[in-house]
Amino acid sequence: LQSSSGSPLQKGLVKKALEFSVFCEAFVPPIVFSANEKLSDFHQLQ
């Protein structure tokens, strides 16, 4: 499954970048959302 363009290293980096972006899309929004919830709760206590 080797194409002529790009070295194996570049392919590995692209694969890692894609996996990382999928990971971020899966995990970052809930973390940001819960952090915003905690911040708004904190501001209401002031």
C-alpha positions in Angstrom: 0.0 0.0 0.0 2.9 2.3 -0.8 2.2 5.3 -3.0 5.0 7.1 -4.8 4.5 10.4 -3.0 5.7 11.0 0.6 8.2 9.0 2.7 7.0 6.4 5.3 7.9 8.9 8.0 5.7 11.6 6.4 2.9 9.1 6.1 3.3 8.2 9.8 3.2 11.8 10.8 0.1 12.4 8.8 -1.6 9.4 10.3 -0.6 10.6 13.8 -1.9 14.1 13.1 -5.2 12.7 11.9 -5.5 10.5 15.0 -4.7 13.4 17.2 -7.3 15.7 15.5 -9.9 12.9 15.9 -8.9 12.6 19.6 -9.2 16.3 20.1 -12.6 16.5 18.5 -13.7 13.6 20.7 -12.3 14.8 24.0 -11.7 18.5 24.0 -15.3 19.8 23.6 -16.6 18.0 26.8 -13.6 19.2 28.8 -14.1 22.8 27.6 -17.8 22.6 28.2 -17.4 21.3 31.8 -14.7 23.9 32.5 -17.0 26.7 31.3 -19.8 25.3 33.5 -17.4 25.4 36.5 -16.3 28.9 35.7 -19.9 30.2 35.4 -20.8 28.5 38.7 -17.7 30.1 40.3 -18.7 33.6 39.0 -22.3 33.1 40.4 -20.8 32.5 43.8 -19.0 35.8 43.8 
